[in-house]
Amino acid sequence: MDLQLTGHRALITGSTSGLGEATARLLAAEGAEVVIHGRSGDRAHEVADSIVKNGGKATIALGDLGTDAGADQVAAAAGDIDILVNNAGAYEHLPWAEATADIWLHTYNINVVSGVRMIQRLVPAMRDKEYGRVVTIGGGLSMQPFDNHPHYNASLAARHNLAVSLARDLAGTKVTSNVVAPGAILVPAVQEFLTKLSPERGWGDTWDEIEYNSVREIVPNDRVRYGRPDEIAGAVAYLCGPYAEYISGATIRVDGGTVRGAF
């Protein structure tokens, strides 16, 4: 299926690794020119060069989205953008007693205000061109938070909320705003952590055993496995194209059924 992304230019924030990198690679494979964002020039160049070697189009934009100056720098380097994927964010596993007010403020700035900065800098031009897509990466913890890392849970809820508010503001335009909400996703660091934890939890010796048993204990879902970055990227890619024009203010959950609800 051709998602008709050829000719479009996409900025994926936080795209030097993980979900952001997978999304950038898939959008490039679908014909979009992608802008790789991060704070590490070496890693950004590595990802962009790999995409180009595989026949795609990629440039880079470096900057700290936690500051206005950094956001200005990224927006200027990115140039003419009609797809914005707000993926960048930070996660720190802390209980209520250790999540201080300063940590809450820092998390909100990195996970929420950073996305607002890019929306305010890039969406006006999308309105003028009469085409644009804003996809925010959220998560199930926005709706069903754990008792731990409350600052992170709340920041995800804010990301969902701002995306819907933006969709209402964009009513009547050719620009849309939606959310993709991943569940627990398997990246190398997660697999390494779970493998090290397995002996004390009794999850098994092989990865297949560890994945099955750890999922059932930590994040029960209907698929009984962790998601893969490409599965998140696929949902994002769909929302970026013309087939998704009638989707507005929606959340697509890609979590194997972790969040239990009919709506």
LUMMARGU-90254 format. One line per field, with one value per residue: residue in three letters; x, y, z of N, C-alpha, C in turn; residue number from 0. Coordinates in nm, 3 decimals, always signed. Example, Ala and Ser with C-alpha at 12.3 -4.5 7.8 and 13.67 -1.06 7.14 Angstrom:
2
res c(ALA SER) .
npx c(+1.319 +1.285) .
npy c(-0.569 -0.225) .
npz c(+0.780 +0.708) .
capx c(+1.230 +1.367) .
capy c(-0.450 -0.106) .
capz c(+0.780 +0.714) .
cpx c(+1.320 +1.290) .
cpy c(-0.330 +0.003) .
cpz c(+0.780 +0.787) .
n c(0 1) .
This chain:
263
res c(MET ASP LEU GLN LEU THR GLY HIS ARG ALA LEU ILE THR GLY SER THR SER GLY LEU GLY GLU ALA THR ALA ARG LEU LEU ALA ALA GLU GLY ALA GLU VAL VAL ILE HIS GLY ARG SER GLY ASP ARG ALA HIS GLU VAL ALA ASP SER ILE VAL LYS ASN GLY GLY LYS ALA THR ILE ALA LEU GLY ASP LEU GLY THR ASP ALA GLY ALA ASP GLN VAL ALA ALA ALA ALA GLY ASP ILE ASP ILE LEU VAL ASN ASN ALA GLY ALA TYR GLU HIS LEU PRO TRP ALA GLU ALA THR ALA ASP ILE TRP LEU HIS THR TYR ASN ILE ASN VAL VAL SER GLY VAL ARG MET ILE GLN ARG LEU VAL PRO ALA MET ARG ASP LYS GLU TYR GLY ARG VAL VAL THR ILE GLY GLY GLY LEU SER MET GLN PRO PHE ASP ASN HIS PRO HIS TYR ASN ALA SER LEU ALA ALA ARG HIS ASN LEU ALA VAL SER LEU ALA ARG ASP LEU ALA GLY THR LYS VAL THR SER ASN VAL VAL ALA PRO GLY ALA ILE LEU VAL PRO ALA VAL GLN GLU PHE LEU THR LYS LEU SER PRO GLU ARG GLY TRP GLY ASP THR TRP ASP GLU ILE GLU TYR ASN SER VAL ARG GLU ILE VAL PRO ASN ASP ARG VAL ARG TYR GLY ARG PRO ASP GLU ILE ALA GLY ALA VAL ALA TYR LEU CYS GLY PRO TYR ALA GLU TYR ILE SER GLY ALA THR ILE ARG VAL ASP GLY GLY THR VAL ARG GLY ALA PHE) .
npx c(+0.084 +0.063 +0.133 +0.134 +0.326 +0.533 +0.712 +0.650 +0.771 +0.917 +0.959 +1.089 +1.095 +1.347 +1.476 +1.702 +1.722 +1.543 +1.183 +1.151 +1.357 +1.283 +1.040 +1.124 +1.274 +1.077 +0.899 +1.071 +1.114 +0.864 +0.867 +0.882 +1.073 +1.291 +1.364 +1.611 +1.622 +1.801 +2.024 +2.275 +2.521 +2.678 +2.531 +2.292 +2.382 +2.466 +2.223 +2.084 +2.261 +2.248 +1.984 +1.990 +2.172 +2.016 +1.847 +1.672 +1.565 +1.722 +1.792 +1.951 +1.868 +1.980 +1.942 +1.832 +1.522 +1.415 +1.449 +1.373 +1.554 +1.686 +1.472 +1.415 +1.648 +1.628 +1.390 +1.467 +1.674 +1.533 +1.356 +1.119 +0.843 +0.591 +0.496 +0.490 +0.624 +0.586 +0.785 +0.999 +1.113 +1.142 +1.219 +1.203 +1.234 +1.077 +0.952 +0.663 +0.762 +1.016 +0.993 +1.035 +0.914 +1.067 +1.156 +0.914 +0.854 +1.069 +1.026 +0.776 +0.843 +1.024 +0.874 +0.627 +0.611 +0.817 +0.709 +0.500 +0.646 +0.749 +0.515 +0.409 +0.599 +0.598 +0.341 +0.186 +0.285 +0.202 -0.073 -0.086 +0.001 -0.200 -0.189 -0.101 +0.033 +0.021 +0.154 +0.141 +0.329 +0.201 +0.078 -0.033 -0.022 -0.116 -0.385 -0.427 -0.261 +0.041 +0.131 +0.385 +0.640 +0.487 +0.511 +0.586 +0.366 +0.166 +0.263 +0.234 -0.044 -0.094 +0.020 -0.158 -0.386 -0.316 -0.287 -0.547 -0.671 -0.533 -0.625 -0.892 -0.850 -0.756 -0.972 -1.155 -0.939 -0.674 -0.506 -0.415 -0.436 -0.329 -0.294 -0.062 -0.051 +0.172 +0.218 +0.404 +0.719 +0.958 +1.286 +1.646 +1.759 +1.552 +1.516 +1.762 +1.751 +1.531 +1.625 +1.837 +1.694 +1.547 +1.642 +1.593 +1.321 +1.222 +1.152 +1.248 +1.490 +1.541 +1.491 +1.233 +1.084 +1.129 +1.018 +0.745 +0.664 +0.736 +0.580 +0.323 +0.333 +0.407 +0.298 +0.021 -0.128 -0.329 -0.185 +0.028 +0.301 +0.576 +0.553 +0.690 +0.922 +0.874 +0.604 +0.479 +0.572 +0.437 +0.170 +0.199 +0.290 +0.066 -0.114 +0.011 -0.044 -0.261 -0.479 -0.564 -0.705 -0.957 -0.943 -0.929 -0.809 -0.784 -0.692 -0.475 -0.428 -0.153 -0.089 -0.121 -0.352 -0.329 -0.441 -0.756 -1.055 -1.355 -1.371) .
npy c(-0.120 +0.214 +0.488 +0.746 +0.947 +1.061 +1.349 +1.493 +1.644 +1.555 +1.613 +1.437 +1.434 +1.355 +1.135 +0.976 +0.726 +0.428 +0.448 +0.683 +0.673 +0.440 +0.528 +0.741 +0.599 +0.440 +0.634 +0.752 +0.534 +0.523 +0.734 +0.997 +1.291 +1.300 +1.457 +1.418 +1.438 +1.527 +1.543 +1.455 +1.484 +1.296 +1.054 +1.132 +1.190 +0.934 +0.788 +0.935 +0.910 +0.635 +0.605 +0.747 +0.591 +0.374 +0.457 +0.659 +0.995 +1.224 +1.461 +1.649 +1.793 +1.957 +2.013 +2.134 +2.079 +2.154 +2.417 +2.753 +2.868 +2.643 +2.515 +2.703 +2.678 +2.414 +2.429 +2.612 +2.472 +2.252 +2.353 +2.375 +2.219 +1.972 +1.762 +1.680 +1.492 +1.455 +1.317 +1.321 +1.293 +1.238 +0.994 +0.894 +0.666 +0.693 +0.686 +0.827 +0.956 +1.036 +1.186 +1.493 +1.836 +1.991 +1.796 +1.722 +1.964 +1.977 +1.743 +1.800 +2.016 +1.898 +1.686 +1.789 +2.078 +2.102 +1.985 +2.164 +2.391 +2.320 +2.281 +2.543 +2.671 +2.543 +2.468 +2.698 +2.748 +2.516 +2.553 +2.767 +2.643 +2.469 +2.200 +1.951 +1.747 +1.655 +1.445 +1.310 +1.133 +0.939 +0.753 +0.459 +0.496 +0.744 +0.720 +0.501 +0.513 +0.405 +0.343 +0.429 +0.658 +0.914 +1.171 +1.128 +0.981 +1.179 +1.369 +1.237 +1.228 +1.498 +1.536 +1.392 +1.547 +1.804 +1.746 +1.688 +1.930 +2.090 +1.975 +2.061 +2.333 +2.337 +2.290 +2.283 +2.330 +2.198 +2.058 +1.814 +1.674 +1.417 +1.125 +0.867 +0.594 +0.409 +0.081 -0.124 -0.135 -0.322 -0.258 -0.262 -0.195 -0.251 -0.527 -0.617 -0.534 -0.684 -0.943 -0.955 -0.928 -1.157 -1.403 -1.363 -1.328 -1.556 -1.604 -1.758 -1.904 -1.873 -1.616 -1.617 -1.738 -1.555 -1.319 -1.392 -1.459 -1.234 -1.035 -1.123 -1.081 -0.810 -0.628 -0.716 -0.827 -0.878 -0.990 -1.107 -1.031 -0.801 -0.489 -0.394 -0.150 -0.090 -0.140 +0.068 +0.274 +0.216 +0.286 +0.560 +0.639 +0.590 +0.786 +1.009 +1.044 +1.112 +0.935 +0.944 +1.174 +1.220 +1.165 +1.295 +1.441 +1.197 +0.891 +0.637 +0.332 +0.130 -0.123 -0.389 -0.446 -0.374 -0.154 -0.169 -0.129 -0.036 +0.193) .
npz c(+0.000 -0.093 +0.091 +0.008 +0.069 -0.063 -0.155 +0.067 +0.369 +0.668 +1.010 +1.272 +1.601 +1.841 +1.707 +1.686 +1.786 +1.898 +1.904 +1.758 +1.567 +1.426 +1.319 +1.156 +0.967 +0.845 +0.739 +0.556 +0.387 +0.278 +0.111 +0.206 +0.276 +0.538 +0.850 +1.074 +1.416 +1.709 +1.993 +1.969 +1.743 +1.607 +1.622 +1.497 +1.237 +1.169 +1.156 +0.958 +0.738 +0.696 +0.612 +0.371 +0.227 +0.183 -0.009 +0.063 +0.161 +0.369 +0.622 +0.889 +1.210 +1.479 +1.830 +2.152 +2.260 +2.495 +2.544 +2.437 +2.258 +2.159 +2.030 +1.833 +1.685 +1.590 +1.437 +1.241 +1.113 +1.021 +0.832 +0.565 +0.666 +0.661 +0.803 +1.134 +1.385 +1.709 +1.911 +2.090 +2.426 +2.784 +3.037 +3.368 +3.617 +3.905 +4.239 +4.412 +4.644 +4.573 +4.346 +4.303 +4.318 +4.145 +3.967 +3.852 +3.718 +3.538 +3.387 +3.274 +3.113 +2.929 +2.820 +2.744 +2.697 +2.514 +2.283 +2.237 +2.173 +1.918 +1.773 +1.773 +1.621 +1.372 +1.277 +1.187 +0.924 +0.799 +0.798 +0.617 +0.382 +0.345 +0.409 +0.639 +0.902 +1.235 +1.463 +1.775 +2.009 +2.252 +2.526 +2.705 +2.979 +3.024 +3.055 +3.220 +3.473 +3.642 +3.989 +4.037 +3.905 +3.879 +3.771 +3.508 +3.409 +3.426 +3.249 +3.007 +2.991 +2.955 +2.704 +2.539 +2.582 +2.484 +2.216 +2.131 +2.187 +2.003 +1.767 +1.771 +1.742 +1.485 +1.328 +1.026 +0.865 +0.655 +0.809 +1.046 +1.379 +1.582 +1.798 +1.870 +2.075 +2.231 +2.376 +2.603 +2.469 +2.292 +2.304 +2.265 +2.522 +2.698 +2.663 +2.755 +3.025 +3.122 +3.084 +3.263 +3.498 +3.507 +3.641 +3.922 +3.920 +3.811 +3.543 +3.334 +3.102 +2.825 +2.572 +2.464 +2.669 +2.875 +2.772 +2.742 +3.008 +3.159 +3.043 +3.113 +3.385 +3.423 +3.223 +3.129 +2.829 +2.532 +2.321 +2.440 +2.446 +2.391 +2.218 +1.897 +1.770 +1.494 +1.467 +1.596 +1.439 +1.201 +1.256 +1.297 +1.043 +0.883 +0.983 +0.889 +0.623 +0.331 +0.347 +0.605 +0.650 +0.754 +1.017 +1.332 +1.627 +1.749 +1.923 +1.851 +1.976 +2.023 +2.163 +2.213 +2.346 +2.610 +2.746 +2.863 +2.719 +2.552 +2.410) .
capx c(+0.000 +0.136 +0.073 +0.137 +0.407 +0.634 +0.698 +0.630 +0.893 +0.876 +1.050 +1.058 +1.180 +1.401 +1.476 +1.833 +1.714 +1.412 +1.063 +1.171 +1.439 +1.200 +0.943 +1.194 +1.312 +0.959 +0.851 +1.163 +1.086 +0.737 +0.888 +0.897 +1.206 +1.284 +1.463 +1.649 +1.649 +1.857 +2.126 +2.404 +2.546 +2.731 +2.423 +2.199 +2.443 +2.467 +2.089 +2.054 +2.344 +2.195 +1.861 +2.030 +2.234 +1.907 +1.766 +1.582 +1.612 +1.728 +1.882 +1.949 +1.845 +2.024 +1.903 +1.764 +1.386 +1.378 +1.469 +1.323 +1.663 +1.707 +1.359 +1.438 +1.757 +1.576 +1.294 +1.541 +1.746 +1.437 +1.304 +0.979 +0.794 +0.445 +0.466 +0.564 +0.601 +0.637 +0.824 +1.103 +1.067 +1.233 +1.154 +1.283 +1.153 +1.086 +0.827 +0.608 +0.846 +1.140 +0.961 +1.022 +0.848 +1.160 +1.154 +0.787 +0.867 +1.163 +0.960 +0.671 +0.909 +1.082 +0.776 +0.507 +0.638 +0.901 +0.618 +0.430 +0.740 +0.758 +0.384 +0.395 +0.694 +0.583 +0.203 +0.136 +0.318 +0.115 -0.203 -0.071 +0.015 -0.322 -0.164 -0.010 +0.001 +0.092 +0.131 +0.203 +0.346 +0.152 +0.096 -0.143 -0.012 -0.194 -0.522 -0.423 -0.127 +0.095 +0.153 +0.519 +0.671 +0.367 +0.545 +0.584 +0.227 +0.092 +0.311 +0.171 -0.182 -0.091 +0.046 -0.285 -0.479 -0.278 -0.309 -0.689 -0.696 -0.481 -0.718 -1.008 -0.805 -0.731 -1.099 -1.178 -0.816 -0.625 -0.403 -0.475 -0.358 -0.370 -0.202 -0.034 -0.021 +0.235 +0.226 +0.543 +0.786 +1.086 +1.408 +1.757 +1.779 +1.445 +1.547 +1.877 +1.704 +1.445 +1.707 +1.911 +1.599 +1.478 +1.673 +1.526 +1.176 +1.186 +1.083 +1.300 +1.627 +1.543 +1.419 +1.090 +1.026 +1.137 +0.919 +0.609 +0.636 +0.746 +0.462 +0.208 +0.346 +0.424 +0.205 -0.065 -0.198 -0.390 -0.087 +0.124 +0.436 +0.602 +0.545 +0.816 +0.920 +0.815 +0.458 +0.441 +0.601 +0.332 +0.053 +0.234 +0.297 -0.071 -0.172 +0.080 -0.082 -0.394 -0.585 -0.605 -0.754 -1.083 -0.913 -0.894 -0.817 -0.801 -0.579 -0.460 -0.352 -0.076 -0.041 -0.155 -0.470 -0.295 -0.548 -0.881 -1.168 -1.418 -1.359) .
capy c(+0.000 +0.339 +0.587 +0.875 +1.043 +1.120 +1.493 +1.554 +1.658 +1.523 +1.624 +1.343 +1.473 +1.241 +1.025 +0.912 +0.590 +0.383 +0.468 +0.792 +0.624 +0.348 +0.609 +0.812 +0.504 +0.398 +0.747 +0.766 +0.423 +0.554 +0.843 +1.128 +1.339 +1.307 +1.535 +1.346 +1.531 +1.479 +1.631 +1.395 +1.499 +1.171 +0.956 +1.184 +1.169 +0.790 +0.748 +1.000 +0.850 +0.502 +0.622 +0.788 +0.475 +0.282 +0.519 +0.761 +1.133 +1.259 +1.565 +1.649 +1.919 +1.933 +2.117 +2.098 +2.130 +2.201 +2.562 +2.826 +2.885 +2.514 +2.492 +2.791 +2.619 +2.295 +2.472 +2.675 +2.368 +2.162 +2.420 +2.363 +2.092 +1.955 +1.653 +1.691 +1.382 +1.492 +1.193 +1.343 +1.298 +1.178 +0.905 +0.863 +0.581 +0.741 +0.679 +0.956 +1.019 +1.088 +1.274 +1.626 +1.937 +2.030 +1.689 +1.739 +2.078 +1.939 +1.644 +1.868 +2.097 +1.812 +1.597 +1.859 +2.211 +2.085 +1.964 +2.290 +2.479 +2.283 +2.310 +2.687 +2.715 +2.477 +2.452 +2.810 +2.729 +2.409 +2.618 +2.848 +2.552 +2.390 +2.058 +1.925 +1.639 +1.655 +1.319 +1.311 +1.001 +0.939 +0.624 +0.410 +0.546 +0.868 +0.683 +0.403 +0.535 +0.324 +0.417 +0.488 +0.765 +0.995 +1.286 +1.082 +0.950 +1.304 +1.436 +1.169 +1.275 +1.633 +1.523 +1.354 +1.660 +1.912 +1.702 +1.703 +2.075 +2.138 +1.930 +2.152 +2.462 +2.319 +2.260 +2.355 +2.341 +2.072 +2.010 +1.730 +1.643 +1.290 +1.062 +0.724 +0.557 +0.276 +0.009 -0.157 -0.163 -0.390 -0.201 -0.338 -0.170 -0.321 -0.670 -0.639 -0.519 -0.797 -1.063 -0.950 -0.942 -1.285 -1.506 -1.341 -1.335 -1.689 -1.595 -1.856 -1.888 -1.824 -1.490 -1.644 -1.760 -1.430 -1.224 -1.439 -1.455 -1.097 -0.963 -1.165 -1.026 -0.665 -0.556 -0.815 -0.782 -0.987 -1.053 -1.171 -0.996 -0.658 -0.436 -0.362 -0.012 -0.078 -0.143 +0.206 +0.353 +0.193 +0.367 +0.699 +0.660 +0.599 +0.915 +1.117 +1.052 +1.160 +0.842 +0.971 +1.312 +1.225 +1.131 +1.419 +1.434 +1.055 +0.815 +0.500 +0.256 +0.019 -0.173 -0.529 -0.461 -0.348 -0.067 -0.241 -0.039 -0.046 +0.322) .
capz c(+0.000 -0.101 +0.183 -0.062 +0.145 -0.150 -0.170 +0.198 +0.450 +0.804 +1.124 +1.379 +1.713 +1.913 +1.609 +1.672 +1.839 +1.944 +1.824 +1.664 +1.455 +1.346 +1.247 +1.049 +0.862 +0.771 +0.660 +0.442 +0.295 +0.211 +0.016 +0.267 +0.313 +0.683 +0.924 +1.195 +1.525 +1.835 +2.049 +1.935 +1.601 +1.552 +1.605 +1.396 +1.105 +1.143 +1.113 +0.830 +0.634 +0.670 +0.534 +0.236 +0.162 +0.147 -0.113 +0.114 +0.171 +0.510 +0.671 +1.034 +1.282 +1.616 +1.924 +2.276 +2.255 +2.627 +2.550 +2.321 +2.162 +2.094 +1.939 +1.718 +1.607 +1.521 +1.336 +1.131 +1.039 +0.958 +0.713 +0.525 +0.721 +0.663 +0.896 +1.261 +1.479 +1.841 +1.978 +2.192 +2.565 +2.883 +3.132 +3.486 +3.704 +4.043 +4.316 +4.455 +4.746 +4.513 +4.233 +4.362 +4.235 +4.038 +3.867 +3.781 +3.626 +3.431 +3.303 +3.198 +3.010 +2.826 +2.757 +2.699 +2.640 +2.395 +2.170 +2.213 +2.102 +1.777 +1.713 +1.751 +1.519 +1.243 +1.230 +1.106 +0.782 +0.749 +0.769 +0.496 +0.268 +0.342 +0.432 +0.749 +0.995 +1.362 +1.534 +1.906 +2.069 +2.389 +2.590 +2.787 +3.117 +3.033 +3.090 +3.327 +3.529 +3.750 +4.112 +4.027 +3.809 +3.856 +3.688 +3.369 +3.377 +3.408 +3.127 +2.893 +2.984 +2.897 +2.560 +2.478 +2.592 +2.394 +2.079 +2.102 +2.182 +1.874 +1.663 +1.773 +1.688 +1.342 +1.261 +0.903 +0.787 +0.599 +0.902 +1.149 +1.499 +1.641 +1.893 +1.872 +2.214 +2.239 +2.501 +2.635 +2.343 +2.307 +2.248 +2.324 +2.665 +2.771 +2.660 +2.844 +3.162 +3.158 +3.089 +3.389 +3.608 +3.498 +3.740 +4.050 +3.900 +3.766 +3.414 +3.240 +3.053 +2.687 +2.557 +2.445 +2.802 +2.952 +2.720 +2.774 +3.151 +3.210 +2.997 +3.194 +3.519 +3.428 +3.134 +3.063 +2.709 +2.455 +2.232 +2.531 +2.404 +2.381 +2.083 +1.829 +1.721 +1.360 +1.478 +1.629 +1.319 +1.102 +1.291 +1.271 +0.899 +0.832 +1.019 +0.818 +0.483 +0.295 +0.384 +0.743 +0.658 +0.829 +1.156 +1.401 +1.772 +1.786 +1.976 +1.805 +2.074 +1.969 +2.292 +2.230 +2.431 +2.750 +2.796 +2.843 +2.704 +2.421 +2.341) .
cpx c(+0.088 +0.066 +0.078 +0.210 +0.518 +0.607 +0.675 +0.761 +0.854 +0.989 +1.002 +1.149 +1.225 +1.413 +1.614 +1.834 +1.568 +1.298 +1.081 +1.252 +1.357 +1.099 +1.008 +1.229 +1.190 +0.903 +0.940 +1.138 +0.957 +0.748 +0.903 +1.045 +1.203 +1.396 +1.488 +1.688 +1.709 +1.955 +2.266 +2.424 +2.593 +2.618 +2.323 +2.253 +2.443 +2.331 +2.056 +2.133 +2.293 +2.070 +1.895 +2.091 +2.130 +1.809 +1.670 +1.644 +1.608 +1.829 +1.875 +1.921 +1.877 +1.978 +1.828 +1.625 +1.334 +1.398 +1.411 +1.431 +1.690 +1.597 +1.372 +1.543 +1.708 +1.480 +1.364 +1.613 +1.650 +1.379 +1.156 +0.926 +0.642 +0.401 +0.553 +0.525 +0.668 +0.663 +0.918 +1.043 +1.167 +1.154 +1.251 +1.194 +1.175 +0.951 +0.783 +0.703 +0.971 +1.115 +0.932 +0.952 +0.937 +1.164 +1.024 +0.799 +0.958 +1.096 +0.853 +0.733 +0.958 +0.975 +0.656 +0.541 +0.728 +0.815 +0.541 +0.519 +0.743 +0.626 +0.373 +0.488 +0.663 +0.440 +0.150 +0.166 +0.235 -0.023 -0.194 -0.065 -0.110 -0.293 -0.068 -0.061 +0.087 +0.054 +0.211 +0.213 +0.306 +0.179 -0.020 -0.140 -0.083 -0.335 -0.528 -0.285 -0.089 +0.106 +0.290 +0.526 +0.549 +0.391 +0.540 +0.442 +0.150 +0.135 +0.253 +0.026 -0.189 -0.065 -0.082 -0.379 -0.443 -0.303 -0.455 -0.726 -0.650 -0.574 -0.840 -0.971 -0.786 -0.857 -1.116 -1.055 -0.783 -0.512 -0.472 -0.378 -0.414 -0.260 -0.184 +0.015 +0.040 +0.213 +0.373 +0.612 +0.924 +1.195 +1.525 +1.776 +1.675 +1.475 +1.662 +1.834 +1.623 +1.524 +1.786 +1.819 +1.539 +1.514 +1.602 +1.374 +1.129 +1.113 +1.132 +1.439 +1.634 +1.463 +1.269 +1.019 +1.021 +1.031 +0.779 +0.576 +0.644 +0.628 +0.342 +0.213 +0.342 +0.318 +0.116 -0.134 -0.240 -0.291 +0.020 +0.268 +0.453 +0.587 +0.684 +0.807 +0.854 +0.662 +0.404 +0.459 +0.492 +0.208 +0.079 +0.231 +0.158 -0.132 -0.109 +0.031 -0.224 -0.507 -0.640 -0.664 -0.879 -1.064 -0.862 -0.912 -0.830 -0.674 -0.583 -0.371 -0.283 -0.008 -0.080 -0.279 -0.441 -0.402 -0.681 -0.997 -1.224 -1.402 -1.227) .
cpy c(+0.124 +0.442 +0.729 +0.982 +1.106 +1.268 +1.566 +1.552 +1.648 +1.543 +1.528 +1.378 +1.349 +1.118 +0.963 +0.770 +0.554 +0.407 +0.577 +0.750 +0.532 +0.424 +0.682 +0.718 +0.461 +0.512 +0.769 +0.656 +0.446 +0.677 +0.981 +1.163 +1.365 +1.393 +1.463 +1.447 +1.460 +1.580 +1.577 +1.402 +1.370 +1.072 +1.002 +1.162 +1.020 +0.743 +0.806 +0.937 +0.711 +0.509 +0.657 +0.670 +0.374 +0.345 +0.626 +0.899 +1.174 +1.371 +1.561 +1.789 +1.892 +2.047 +2.062 +2.159 +2.173 +2.349 +2.627 +2.840 +2.755 +2.482 +2.579 +2.731 +2.499 +2.335 +2.533 +2.570 +2.276 +2.222 +2.396 +2.225 +2.085 +1.834 +1.671 +1.573 +1.421 +1.366 +1.216 +1.351 +1.230 +1.096 +0.878 +0.788 +0.622 +0.723 +0.818 +1.028 +1.083 +1.182 +1.414 +1.721 +1.980 +1.924 +1.694 +1.851 +2.044 +1.842 +1.709 +1.950 +2.009 +1.735 +1.668 +1.990 +2.201 +2.065 +2.089 +2.386 +2.448 +2.306 +2.458 +2.738 +2.659 +2.471 +2.573 +2.796 +2.617 +2.465 +2.692 +2.760 +2.467 +2.240 +2.044 +1.812 +1.657 +1.526 +1.324 +1.169 +1.011 +0.806 +0.587 +0.459 +0.680 +0.841 +0.588 +0.409 +0.433 +0.409 +0.485 +0.591 +0.853 +1.114 +1.250 +1.050 +1.077 +1.376 +1.369 +1.214 +1.413 +1.628 +1.485 +1.475 +1.769 +1.875 +1.717 +1.851 +2.134 +2.098 +2.020 +2.287 +2.456 +2.287 +2.346 +2.375 +2.205 +2.015 +1.929 +1.709 +1.516 +1.233 +0.915 +0.690 +0.418 +0.212 -0.013 -0.205 -0.221 -0.316 -0.271 -0.318 -0.243 -0.470 -0.703 -0.633 -0.640 -0.927 -1.069 -0.974 -1.082 -1.386 -1.487 -1.347 -1.473 -1.691 -1.697 -1.821 -1.833 -1.694 -1.513 -1.665 -1.630 -1.331 -1.264 -1.418 -1.314 -1.013 -0.997 -1.104 -0.873 -0.590 -0.655 -0.755 -0.903 -1.059 -1.128 -1.153 -0.846 -0.614 -0.411 -0.219 +0.006 -0.076 -0.006 +0.293 +0.337 +0.275 +0.514 +0.728 +0.672 +0.736 +1.031 +1.138 +1.097 +1.065 +0.871 +1.111 +1.325 +1.183 +1.256 +1.404 +1.293 +0.999 +0.674 +0.429 +0.138 -0.047 -0.318 -0.553 -0.440 -0.261 -0.134 -0.143 -0.049 +0.082 +0.387) .
cpz c(+0.000 -0.013 +0.129 +0.020 +0.061 -0.170 -0.040 +0.276 +0.597 +0.903 +1.232 +1.495 +1.790 +1.825 +1.587 +1.727 +1.864 +1.847 +1.720 +1.543 +1.365 +1.262 +1.130 +0.935 +0.779 +0.686 +0.538 +0.340 +0.217 +0.122 +0.075 +0.284 +0.463 +0.739 +1.055 +1.302 +1.645 +1.888 +2.022 +1.784 +1.537 +1.525 +1.499 +1.256 +1.069 +1.091 +0.976 +0.715 +0.597 +0.584 +0.389 +0.160 +0.117 +0.049 -0.066 +0.116 +0.319 +0.533 +0.823 +1.087 +1.428 +1.706 +2.043 +2.277 +2.391 +2.647 +2.425 +2.214 +2.088 +1.995 +1.815 +1.625 +1.527 +1.409 +1.215 +1.046 +0.964 +0.831 +0.691 +0.562 +0.707 +0.744 +1.019 +1.348 +1.611 +1.922 +2.096 +2.331 +2.655 +2.983 +3.247 +3.584 +3.849 +4.112 +4.359 +4.551 +4.689 +4.395 +4.288 +4.266 +4.120 +3.928 +3.786 +3.678 +3.509 +3.333 +3.216 +3.085 +2.895 +2.750 +2.697 +2.628 +2.518 +2.270 +2.135 +2.135 +1.953 +1.705 +1.679 +1.642 +1.380 +1.189 +1.152 +0.957 +0.720 +0.713 +0.636 +0.371 +0.248 +0.337 +0.550 +0.837 +1.120 +1.433 +1.664 +1.958 +2.217 +2.456 +2.680 +2.929 +3.134 +3.082 +3.209 +3.393 +3.635 +3.876 +4.112 +3.913 +3.777 +3.765 +3.539 +3.324 +3.342 +3.281 +3.003 +2.878 +2.921 +2.747 +2.486 +2.472 +2.493 +2.248 +2.038 +2.095 +2.050 +1.761 +1.655 +1.711 +1.536 +1.262 +1.136 +0.817 +0.727 +0.684 +1.011 +1.265 +1.562 +1.729 +1.859 +2.012 +2.219 +2.376 +2.535 +2.508 +2.368 +2.230 +2.318 +2.474 +2.749 +2.776 +2.754 +2.991 +3.207 +3.169 +3.220 +3.509 +3.616 +3.607 +3.874 +4.039 +3.853 +3.634 +3.312 +3.193 +2.912 +2.678 +2.537 +2.579 +2.881 +2.904 +2.762 +2.921 +3.208 +3.166 +3.085 +3.334 +3.521 +3.348 +3.060 +2.940 +2.627 +2.364 +2.310 +2.480 +2.412 +2.235 +2.026 +1.773 +1.584 +1.365 +1.518 +1.506 +1.214 +1.128 +1.264 +1.122 +0.838 +0.861 +0.943 +0.676 +0.459 +0.331 +0.524 +0.759 +0.744 +0.975 +1.226 +1.552 +1.826 +1.848 +1.920 +1.905 +2.006 +2.089 +2.318 +2.313 +2.578 +2.815 +2.762 +2.837 +2.564 +2.342 +2.375) .
n c(0 1 2 3 4 5 6 7 8 9 10 11 12 13 14 15 16 17 18 19 20 21 22 23 24 25 26 27 28 29 30 31 32 33 34 35 36 37 38 39 40 41 42 43 44 45 46 47 48 49 50 51 52 53 54 55 56 57 58 59 60 61 62 63 64 65 66 67 68 69 70 71 72 73 74 75 76 77 78 79 80 81 82 83 84 85 86 87 88 89 90 91 92 93 94 95 96 97 98 99 100 101 102 103 104 105 106 107 108 109 110 111 112 113 114 115 116 117 118 119 120 121 122 123 124 125 126 127 128 129 130 131 132 133 134 135 136 137 138 139 140 141 142 143 144 145 146 147 148 149 150 151 152 153 154 155 156 157 158 159 160 161 162 163 164 165 166 167 168 169 170 171 172 173 174 175 176 177 178 179 180 181 182 183 184 185 186 187 188 189 190 191 192 193 194 195 196 197 198 199 200 201 202 203 204 205 206 207 208 209 210 211 212 213 214 215 216 217 218 219 220 221 222 223 224 225 226 227 228 229 230 231 232 233 234 235 236 237 238 239 240 241 242 243 244 245 246 247 248 249 250 251 252 253 254 255 256 257 258 259 260 261 262) .
